[in-house]
């Protein structure tokens, strides 16, 4: 059964596990949510917030980002199933994946994620350098771990601040290809299983602002993520 993203039914299903955008909050490295706030959401102590104006703009522009990618890169995108559960869900690895799209054709099985950000902002600067914010990396590695994907593409639409009259004229996308990290995947699996048992199943709130293993995670993020522009340049010879 299809659930409309953002609907009450969609949020109720999301409460049943840790989604890709929840991981940064769980580790205490999110700019938008705390570990305690995440616990309150997962235990139904408060409702999900619809997000900032920028977040809503990103949701509205997602179909455009996908179409722009297909046109520029010549790769078809397909709709993924909703709320894909980790294969070891029954063993306590409560990971739920909702990727934006999947790639088709020769890239079948790859994950596609659409983002938007502000021209000249810190996310734009990272994309220009071929890097990603930590919360983006966690989200992508979460999806790869759930779906068993080898990697994928993340496309970020760079837009001016304020209202956008014509995205064709005012915005431009940057595309990065990424690969799955087995070490990061294992770290995520282990951490989610421990957090879910300690705080959701036991109904005990986390007593920290930053996860005890957050520094270990950040070191993995610095050393384990592999990125390059997409599409890759043609080989010589």
Residue, then its C-alpha position, 0 to 999 in steps of 0.5 A: x500500500x502506497x503512503x503519501x510522503x508527509x502524511x500521518x500514515x507515512x509518519x506512523x510507519x516511519x516511527x517503527x524504525x530508524x530512517x536515513x535522515x534519523x541517523x545524524x540525530x541518533x548520533x548527536x551530530x544533526x543540526x536539526x534534531x537531538x538524540x532526545x528529540x528523536x527518542x520522543x518522536x519514535x516513542x510517540x511523545x511528540x509529532x513530527x515537525x513539517x520542517x523549515x521552509x528550505x526543507x519544504x522547498x527541497x521536497x517540492x523541487x525533488x521531482x525537478x531535480x530528478x528530471x534534470x538529472x535524467x536529462x543531463x546524464x541520460x539515465x532513467x530513474x525509477x520509483x523505489x518501494x517504500x519503507x524497505x526494512x533491513x534484512x536483519x530487522x527481526x534481529x533488532x537492526x531497525x533500519x527503514x529505507x525510503x530512497x528518493x529513486x533508483x537508477x535504471x539501465x546499466x546502473x540498475x540497483x544504484x540509489x539516487x538521492x535528490x537534494x537542494x541547497x543555497x548558492x554559496x552555502x556550506x553544502x554547496x561548497x562541499x559539493x564543489x570540493x567533491x565532498x558531502x556533509x556527514x548527515x548526507x553520508x549517513x543517509x546514503x550508507x543507511x540506504x545502501x545497507x538496507x537495499x544491498x546496493x553497491x552505491x549510487x548518485x546524489x544530485x544537489x540542485x544549487x539555488x539562490x536564497x529566497x523565492x525561485x521564479x525559474x529553476x531552469x535559469x536560476x539553479x544548476x545541479x551537481x552530481x556525485x557518485x558514491x560507493x557503499x562502505x562495508x565498514x560504515x554499514x556494519x557500524x550503522x547496523x551495530x549502533x542502531x541495534x544497540x540504540x533501539x534496544x536501549x532506548x526504544x524497547x526499554x522506553x529509556x531516553x538517551x542521557x547524552x547530547x552526543x552519542x558515545x561512539x560519535x567520534x569513532x563515527x566521524x573518523x570513519x566518515x573521514x576515511x571511508x567515503x569514496x566520491x567522484x563526479x557523475x557521470x565519470x569522464x570517458x576512459x582514455x585509450 
